[in-house]
Protein backbone atom coordinates (compact mmCIF):
# COMPACT_ATOMS: atom_id res chain seq x y z
CA UNK A 1 0.00 0.00 0.00
CA UNK A 2 1.27 3.48 -0.83
CA UNK A 3 1.39 6.28 1.68
CA UNK A 4 -0.44 9.53 1.07
CA UNK A 5 2.89 11.25 0.35
CA UNK A 6 3.64 8.76 -2.46
CA UNK A 7 0.24 9.37 -4.02
CA UNK A 8 0.60 13.15 -3.86
CA UNK A 9 4.14 13.05 -5.24
CA UNK A 10 3.08 11.13 -8.35
CA UNK A 11 -0.40 12.63 -8.87
CA UNK A 12 0.78 15.53 -11.02
CA UNK A 13 3.59 13.72 -12.82
CA UNK A 14 2.69 12.49 -16.31
CA UNK A 15 3.48 8.85 -16.94
CA UNK A 16 5.30 7.69 -20.03
CA UNK A 17 6.87 9.67 -22.82
CA UNK A 18 4.95 12.25 -24.82
CA UNK A 19 4.89 9.81 -27.73
CA UNK A 20 3.41 7.04 -25.58
CA UNK A 21 0.74 9.36 -24.19
CA UNK A 22 -0.15 10.59 -27.69
CA UNK A 23 -0.32 7.02 -28.98
CA UNK A 24 -2.61 5.95 -26.13
CA UNK A 25 -4.89 8.96 -26.67
CA UNK A 26 -5.07 8.32 -30.43
CA UNK A 27 -5.82 4.62 -29.93
CA UNK A 28 -8.63 5.35 -27.46
CA UNK A 29 -10.16 8.09 -29.65
CA UNK A 30 -9.99 5.97 -32.79
CA UNK A 31 -11.31 2.93 -30.93
CA UNK A 32 -14.24 4.98 -29.68
CA UNK A 33 -14.94 6.48 -33.09
CA UNK A 34 -14.96 3.25 -35.11
CA UNK A 35 -18.28 1.90 -33.76
CA UNK A 36 -19.90 5.26 -34.56
CA UNK A 37 -18.57 5.10 -38.13
CA UNK A 38 -19.78 1.50 -38.39
CA UNK A 39 -23.38 2.71 -38.06
CA UNK A 40 -23.18 4.55 -41.38
CA UNK A 41 -25.25 2.87 -44.11
CA UNK A 42 -22.16 2.53 -46.31
CA UNK A 43 -20.57 0.05 -43.88
CA UNK A 44 -23.59 -2.06 -42.90
CA UNK A 45 -22.08 -5.30 -44.17
CA UNK A 46 -18.77 -4.80 -42.33
CA UNK A 47 -19.92 -3.60 -38.92
CA UNK A 48 -18.19 -6.51 -37.16
CA UNK A 49 -14.83 -5.47 -38.67
CA UNK A 50 -15.15 -2.00 -37.16
CA UNK A 51 -16.11 -3.41 -33.76
CA UNK A 52 -13.24 -5.90 -33.86
CA UNK A 53 -10.78 -3.16 -34.82
CA UNK A 54 -12.13 -0.95 -32.01
CA UNK A 55 -11.69 -3.76 -29.51
CA UNK A 56 -8.13 -4.39 -30.71
CA UNK A 57 -7.29 -0.69 -30.38
CA UNK A 58 -8.71 -0.48 -26.86
CA UNK A 59 -6.86 -3.62 -25.76
CA UNK A 60 -3.67 -2.30 -27.34
CA UNK A 61 -4.03 1.00 -25.49
CA UNK A 62 -4.62 -0.88 -22.23
CA UNK A 63 -1.53 -3.01 -22.82
CA UNK A 64 0.54 0.11 -23.47
CA UNK A 65 -0.72 1.76 -20.27
CA UNK A 66 0.13 -1.36 -18.28
CA UNK A 67 3.60 -1.53 -19.85
CA UNK A 68 4.34 2.14 -19.07
CA UNK A 69 3.07 1.76 -15.51
CA UNK A 70 5.06 -1.41 -14.95
CA UNK A 71 8.24 0.17 -16.38
CA UNK A 72 7.91 3.24 -14.17
CA UNK A 73 7.20 1.24 -11.03
CA UNK A 74 10.17 -0.97 -11.73
CA UNK A 75 12.49 1.99 -12.34
CA UNK A 76 11.33 3.83 -9.21
CA UNK A 77 11.99 0.82 -6.99
CA UNK A 78 8.40 0.14 -5.87
TORDREN-849791 format. One line per 5 residues: number of its first residue (from 1); their letters; for each residue x, y, z of N, C-alpha, C, O. Coordinates in Angstrom, 1 decimal, decimal comma. Layout:
N
NUM> a> X Y Z X Y Z X Y Z X Y Z | ...
//
This chain:
78
1> xxxxx> 0,8 -1,2 0,0 0,0 0,0 0,0 0,9 1,2 0,0 1,9 1,3 0,7 | 0,5 2,2 -0,7 1,3 3,5 -0,8 0,8 4,5 0,2 -0,4 4,5 0,6 | 1,8 5,2 0,7 1,4 6,3 1,7 0,8 7,5 0,9 0,8 7,5 -0,3 | 0,2 8,4 1,7 -0,4 9,5 1,1 0,6 10,4 0,4 0,3 11,1 -0,6 | 1,8 10,5 1,0 2,9 11,3 0,3 3,3 10,7 -1,0 3,5 11,5 -1,9
6> xxxxx> 3,3 9,4 -1,2 3,6 8,8 -2,5 2,6 9,1 -3,5 2,9 9,4 -4,6 | 1,3 9,1 -3,1 0,2 9,4 -4,0 0,3 10,8 -4,4 0,1 11,1 -5,6 | 0,5 11,7 -3,5 0,6 13,2 -3,9 1,8 13,5 -4,7 1,7 14,3 -5,6 | 2,9 12,8 -4,5 4,1 13,0 -5,2 4,0 12,6 -6,7 4,6 13,3 -7,6 | 3,2 11,6 -7,0 3,1 11,1 -8,4 1,8 11,6 -9,0 1,6 11,3 -10,2
11> xxxxx> 0,9 12,3 -8,3 -0,4 12,6 -8,9 -0,3 13,6 -10,0 -1,0 13,5 -11,0 | 0,6 14,5 -10,0 0,8 15,5 -11,0 1,8 15,2 -12,1 1,9 15,9 -13,1 | 2,5 14,1 -11,9 3,6 13,7 -12,8 3,0 12,9 -13,9 2,4 11,9 -13,7 | 3,2 13,3 -15,2 2,7 12,5 -16,3 3,5 11,2 -16,5 4,7 11,2 -16,2 | 2,8 10,2 -16,8 3,5 8,8 -16,9 3,8 8,6 -18,4 2,9 8,9 -19,3
16> xxxxx> 4,9 8,0 -18,7 5,3 7,7 -20,0 5,8 8,9 -20,8 5,8 10,0 -20,3 | 6,4 8,6 -22,0 6,9 9,7 -22,8 5,7 10,4 -23,5 4,6 9,9 -23,5 | 6,0 11,5 -24,1 5,0 12,2 -24,8 4,4 11,4 -26,0 3,2 11,5 -26,3 | 5,3 10,7 -26,6 4,9 9,8 -27,7 4,0 8,7 -27,3 3,0 8,4 -27,9 | 4,3 8,1 -26,1 3,4 7,0 -25,6 2,0 7,6 -25,2 1,0 7,0 -25,5
21> xxxxx> 2,0 8,8 -24,6 0,7 9,4 -24,2 -0,1 9,7 -25,4 -1,3 9,5 -25,4 | 0,6 10,2 -26,4 -0,1 10,6 -27,7 -0,7 9,3 -28,4 -1,8 9,3 -28,9 | 0,1 8,3 -28,4 -0,3 7,0 -29,0 -1,5 6,4 -28,2 -2,5 6,0 -28,9 | -1,5 6,5 -26,9 -2,6 5,9 -26,1 -3,9 6,8 -26,4 -5,0 6,2 -26,6 | -3,7 8,1 -26,4 -4,9 9,0 -26,7 -5,5 8,7 -28,1 -6,7 8,6 -28,2
26> xxxxx> -4,6 8,6 -29,1 -5,1 8,3 -30,4 -5,8 7,0 -30,5 -6,8 6,9 -31,2 | -5,2 6,0 -29,9 -5,8 4,6 -29,9 -7,2 4,6 -29,3 -8,1 4,0 -29,8 | -7,3 5,3 -28,2 -8,6 5,3 -27,5 -9,6 6,1 -28,3 -10,8 5,7 -28,4 | -9,2 7,3 -28,8 -10,2 8,1 -29,6 -10,6 7,3 -30,9 -11,8 7,3 -31,2 | -9,7 6,7 -31,6 -10,0 6,0 -32,8 -10,9 4,8 -32,5 -11,8 4,4 -33,2
31> xxxxx> -10,5 4,1 -31,4 -11,3 2,9 -30,9 -12,7 3,3 -30,5 -13,7 2,5 -30,7 | -12,9 4,5 -30,0 -14,2 5,0 -29,7 -15,0 5,5 -30,9 -16,2 5,5 -30,9 | -14,3 5,9 -31,9 -14,9 6,5 -33,1 -15,4 5,4 -34,1 -16,3 5,6 -34,8 | -14,7 4,3 -34,1 -15,0 3,3 -35,1 -16,4 2,7 -35,0 -17,0 2,5 -36,0 | -16,9 2,4 -33,8 -18,3 1,9 -33,8 -19,3 2,9 -34,2 -20,3 2,6 -34,8
36> xxxxx> -19,0 4,2 -34,1 -19,9 5,3 -34,6 -19,9 5,3 -36,1 -20,9 5,4 -36,7 | -18,7 5,1 -36,7 -18,6 5,1 -38,1 -19,2 3,8 -38,7 -19,8 3,9 -39,8 | -19,2 2,8 -37,9 -19,8 1,5 -38,4 -21,3 1,6 -38,6 -21,9 0,8 -39,3 | -21,9 2,6 -37,9 -23,4 2,7 -38,1 -23,8 3,4 -39,4 -25,0 3,4 -39,7 | -22,8 3,9 -40,1 -23,2 4,6 -41,4 -23,7 3,5 -42,4 -23,2 2,4 -42,4
41> xxxxx> -24,7 3,8 -43,2 -25,2 2,9 -44,1 -24,2 2,3 -45,1 -24,4 1,1 -45,5 | -23,2 3,0 -45,4 -22,2 2,5 -46,3 -21,4 1,3 -45,8 -21,0 0,5 -46,6 | -21,3 1,1 -44,5 -20,6 0,1 -43,9 -21,4 -1,0 -43,2 -20,9 -1,7 -42,3 | -22,7 -1,1 -43,6 -23,6 -2,1 -42,9 -23,1 -3,5 -43,0 -23,4 -4,3 -42,0 | -22,5 -3,9 -44,0 -22,1 -5,3 -44,2 -20,8 -5,6 -43,4 -20,4 -6,8 -43,3
46> xxxxx> -20,1 -4,6 -43,0 -18,8 -4,8 -42,3 -18,7 -4,2 -40,9 -17,7 -3,9 -40,4 | -19,9 -4,2 -40,3 -19,9 -3,6 -38,9 -19,0 -4,4 -38,0 -18,3 -3,8 -37,1 | -19,0 -5,7 -38,1 -18,2 -6,5 -37,2 -16,7 -6,2 -37,3 -16,0 -6,3 -36,3 | -16,3 -5,8 -38,5 -14,8 -5,5 -38,7 -14,5 -4,2 -37,9 -13,4 -4,2 -37,2 | -15,4 -3,2 -37,9 -15,2 -2,0 -37,2 -15,1 -2,3 -35,7 -14,3 -1,7 -34,9
51> xxxxx> -16,1 -3,1 -35,2 -16,1 -3,4 -33,8 -14,9 -4,2 -33,3 -14,3 -4,0 -32,3 | -14,4 -5,1 -34,2 -13,2 -5,9 -33,9 -12,0 -5,0 -33,8 -11,1 -5,1 -33,0 | -11,9 -4,1 -34,8 -10,8 -3,2 -34,8 -10,8 -2,2 -33,6 -9,8 -1,9 -33,0 | -12,0 -1,8 -33,2 -12,1 -0,9 -32,0 -11,7 -1,7 -30,8 -11,0 -1,1 -29,9 | -12,1 -2,9 -30,7 -11,7 -3,8 -29,5 -10,2 -4,0 -29,5 -9,5 -3,9 -28,4
56> xxxxx> -9,6 -4,2 -30,6 -8,1 -4,4 -30,7 -7,4 -3,1 -30,3 -6,4 -3,2 -29,6 | -7,9 -2,0 -30,8 -7,3 -0,7 -30,4 -7,4 -0,4 -28,9 -6,4 0,0 -28,3 | -8,5 -0,7 -28,3 -8,7 -0,5 -26,9 -7,8 -1,4 -26,1 -7,2 -1,0 -25,1 | -7,7 -2,7 -26,5 -6,9 -3,6 -25,8 -5,4 -3,2 -25,9 -4,6 -3,4 -25,0 | -5,0 -2,8 -27,1 -3,7 -2,3 -27,3 -3,3 -1,1 -26,5 -2,2 -1,0 -25,9
61> xxxxx> -4,2 -0,2 -26,3 -4,0 1,0 -25,5 -3,9 0,6 -24,0 -3,0 1,1 -23,3 | -4,7 -0,4 -23,6 -4,6 -0,9 -22,2 -3,3 -1,6 -22,0 -2,6 -1,4 -20,9 | -2,8 -2,3 -22,9 -1,5 -3,0 -22,8 -0,4 -2,0 -22,7 0,6 -2,2 -22,0 | -0,5 -0,9 -23,5 0,5 0,1 -23,5 0,5 0,8 -22,1 1,6 1,1 -21,6 | -0,6 1,1 -21,6 -0,7 1,8 -20,3 -0,1 0,9 -19,2 0,6 1,3 -18,3
66> xxxxx> -0,4 -0,4 -19,3 0,1 -1,4 -18,3 1,6 -1,4 -18,4 2,4 -1,5 -17,4 | 2,2 -1,5 -19,6 3,6 -1,5 -19,8 4,3 -0,3 -19,3 5,4 -0,4 -18,7 | 3,7 0,9 -19,6 4,3 2,1 -19,1 4,3 2,2 -17,5 5,3 2,5 -16,9 | 3,2 1,8 -17,0 3,1 1,8 -15,5 4,1 0,8 -14,9 4,7 1,1 -13,9 | 4,1 -0,4 -15,5 5,1 -1,4 -15,0 6,5 -0,9 -15,1 7,3 -1,1 -14,1
71> xxxxx> 6,9 -0,3 -16,2 8,2 0,2 -16,4 8,6 1,3 -15,4 9,7 1,3 -14,8 | 7,6 2,2 -15,1 7,9 3,2 -14,2 8,0 2,8 -12,7 8,8 3,2 -11,9 | 7,1 1,8 -12,4 7,2 1,2 -11,0 8,5 0,5 -10,8 9,1 0,6 -9,7 | 8,9 -0,2 -11,8 10,2 -1,0 -11,7 11,4 0,0 -11,6 12,3 -0,3 -10,9 | 11,4 1,1 -12,4 12,5 2,0 -12,3 12,5 2,8 -11,1 13,6 3,3 -10,7
76> xxx> 11,4 3,0 -10,4 11,3 3,8 -9,2 11,6 3,0 -8,0 11,7 3,6 -6,9 | 11,7 1,7 -8,1 12,0 0,8 -7,0 10,8 0,4 -6,1 11,0 -0,1 -5,0 | 9,6 0,6 -6,6 8,4 0,1 -5,9 8,1 -1,3 -6,1 7,2 -1,8 -5,5
//
